[in-house]
Amino acid sequence: MEACVVKIDLLKINIPQISQQASWQVARLGSVGKIGVGLFAAAIVFFLAAVLPQSSMVSELKERADAAQVQVSAQDGSSPERRIGGDQALQIFYDFFPRVDSSPFWVRELVRIAKKNGVEMNSSDYRLVHENNARLARYEMILPIRGKYPQIRSFIADSLRDIPALAIAGMVIKRENVQTEQLDVRLEINLFLDE
């Protein structure tokens, strides 16, 4: 039996020897290695069949979104390429927060939300904290509230939705026993205010 030798320019390729080497390498892999190679091959096929075609669709959607943005900007007369600088962006950020003198309004708003959700609010502790070299002040509130779980959950959700500058810093939930539906909650809230 003669070996098949293929000549390509100056390189000699011995196909039976390459086939034998490949078989030996595959046998060396073992079952875990074969599974890994199979998964790698499947990943390549998936990339070529599913991911690459989607990339052209993504670029097309981006172009359509840009065209829609230009169209909307043309309709309302604004510039499509409106850029804001660092100082202007920082001022827009600070303008989001309510003024420090509006804190009584936000406390009344919390009381209104508590009544709306049927939550009892007992005496609360309030403290205004000014940080050094910071433009925002933190109005710390400790609210002892009482109610059923759905009421308290609704109160917290409504508070965070209606007062976006509010953040929950901590919460302690107590229940007298397993049968009791009423919960006693110590809610620590921070309201961030612009000075």
N, C-alpha and C positions, 0 to 999 in steps of 0.2 A: 504494500500500500504506500503510494507516494504522497508526500505532503504537498498540499496546495500552496503555492507561493505566489503572491500578488506583488507586482512591482509598481510603485508609484514614485516617480522621479528617482531619488536615491534611497528612499526608505523601503525596507522590506517588511512586510506584514505577514506573519505566519498565523492564519486564522485558527487552525486547530490548537496552537499554543495559547492564543488569546482566549479561546473558548474554555480551555482547560484551566487557565488562570482564573477566569471569571467564576467557573464552577467551584473552584477551591475557595475563593474569597466569599462566595455566598454560603458555602458550607461552614466557614469560620464564623459567620455572623450568629448562628444559632437562631432559635425561634424568636427571641425578643428582638434581635437585630433585624430579622426578616420582617417582623411586624413594623418596626421603625422605618425601614426602607419603604415598605408598602404605604405607610401613612404619609411619608414624605412625598412619594409619587402621587398619592391622592391629593395632597395639598397643592402640588404643582398643577394638576389637572383642574382642581377647583378654582385656583387663581386664574388660570387661562380661560376657563369656561364661564366663570361667574363674576369675578372681580374686574377684570379688564374691560368687559363690555359695559359694566356699570360706570366705570370712570368716564367714559364718553358721555353717558347720560348725566352724570353729575356736572360736568363742565357745561353741558347744554342748559341744565337747570340754572346754573350760576349766571350764564349769559342772559337767560330770560328774566331772572331776578334783577340783574343790573338794568336791563331795559325797562322793566316795570318801575324801578326806583327812579330812573331818569324821567319816565312818563309822569309819575306822581309829582316829582319835583317841578316839572314843567307846568302842571296843572295848578299847583298852589304857589308858583312863582319863586320858590326857594332854590338855592343852588344845590345841585346834586352832590357836589364835592365839598360840602361845608366841613371844615376842620376847625377844631378849637384848640387853643394853646394850653399850656400847663396851668397858668394862673387863672385863665377863664374856666378851665375844667374844674379846678379846685374851688372857685367861687360857685359854680353850679352845684358842686357836691355840698358845700356848706349851706346853700340856699334851700336844700332839701329839708334840713332840720328846722323845727320850729324855734322861735325866739325864746330866750330864757325867761322873759316876763310872761310867757303864755302858759306856764306850768299850772296855774289854778284851773284853766280851761281843760287841760288834759286830765287832771284829777277828777273834775266833774264828769268828763267823758267816760272815765273808767267806772265811776259810780253809776252812770246811766247804763252802761253795758252790763254791769252786774245786776241791776234791777231787771233789765230786759231778759236776762237769762235765768232769773230766779235764784241768784247766788246772794247769800248773806255776806255783807262786808262789815267787819268789826273795826275797832280803832286801828288806824294804820300809822306807820312811822315813815316820815319823809325826811330826806337829807339831800341838800344840794352840794355836790362835790366839784370843786374847780381844780383841774390838774395844772401843774406848772407848764408853761409854754404850749398849752393846748387851747385851741379855739372853742372846742366843744366842752360843755359842762355835762355832768352826769347827775340826774335827779334820781336818787335811789329811793325806792319805795318797798316797804315790807307790808304786804297785804294779807292779813289773816282772813280767809274766806271759808264759807261752809256751804255745802250743797251736795247734790247727787253727782256722780261721775259725769254723766252726759251734760249736766248744767255747767260744771266746772270746765269741762273740755270745750264746750261752746263759748264760754266766757273768755277763755284763753285765745281761742281762734278768732273771735270777733275783735278782741283787744288788739291782737297783732295785725289784723287786717285793717282796722279803722285808724290805728295809730302806728304808722310805719316806722317811726323813730323809736319804737319801744322794743326792748329786748328782755327776755327772761334770763335772769342770772342764776336762779336756783328755785327749787321747789321741794317742800317736805309734805308728804301726804300721810295722814293718820286716820285710822278708823277704829272705833271702839271695839267692835268684834265683827265676826264674819257676817252675821245676819244684818248688821246696820247698813243702811243704804247711804246715810249721810257721811261725808268725808270732811275732815278738818284739814285745810291746806294752808301752808305758810308759803306764800308766793313772793319771791324776791324779783322785783322788776327794776330795770334801768331805763329811764327816758333820756335820750340824748338831745341836748338843746344847744342852739347856736348862741354864742355870746356876742 
